[in-house]
Amino acid sequence: MFVPFLIMFREGLEAALIVSLIASYLKRTQRGQWLGVVWVGVILAAALCLGLGIFINETTGEFPQKQQEFFEGIVAVVAVFILTYMVFWMRKVSKSVKVHLEGSIDHALNKGKGQGWALVAMVFFAVAREGLESVFFLLAAFQQDVGIAAPIGAVLGLTCAIIVGFAIYWGGIKLNLASFFKWTSLFILFVAAGLAAGAIRAFHEAGLWNHFQDVAFDLSNVLSTHSLSGTLLEGIFGYQEAPTVSEVVVYFIYLIPALILFSLPQNKQPAPAISSGQKTQR
């Protein structure tokens, strides 16, 4: 439940920040009449992501067992790539996303008769990117965390993100977004490593990977997945009490380089003041 909550809160907050930046810039530049167009783009993007998620979730249940395991492995691999991209993309552009968005808005609204559709398209693709990332992650998460808790966590995370988004736009609240994205990104790298190991397990069950299947270690007497702690670790990080050698190797082959790259210093740039309310600049 916690992982879907965190991912949807983070992804939802990214989308909310984007929409808030767009709406604030339109209002600040006396172009508030385009706010309705922004919501058209948001609704279309949300409808696409929701429809795609429901379609994939409903159709995969009809696969034979081995094909279903194969599909689950593919979804896990896609989720790993998406989560990794999300972490490093946000790390790279977090200080300049506002400038890029404002430039895109000006470009969209200088297209003459097609400016309304250009703005819809800009908002649609910005929000859809966040939504599609969430769809593939949630598909992988729901496969590992069967039951009602995972969907509830996802809905709660999205709800919290929407509430914070409105508070950002209307209330002018300030958040330490740099610290928020830094620590959630670090957490997500461990989640992605667990998904990578889970993908190897799924490919083995599908009959596609049968190498290094000896048990690496057995912690069932120390930290069983039937215990509360083991269940939590399994749901959050994909913990297995008796993983195979291939699962352990894949876990660390992903995690160690990812943590090294994440810890490398970025080129220092003057950080803009992060005012979630995006107050009018005078």
WOQUIGI-V445939 format. One record per helix or strand. SS is the DSSP state (2 for helix, 1 for strand). FROM is the first residue (numbers start at 1). LEN is the number of residues. If there is no record, write none. Layout:
ss: (SS;SS)
from: (FROM;FROM)
len: (LEN;LEN)
//
This chain:
ss: (2;2;2;2;2;2;2;1;2;1;2)
from: (2;32;65;97;112;148;177;215;228;244;245)
len: (27;29;29;12;33;24;29;1;10;1;19)
//
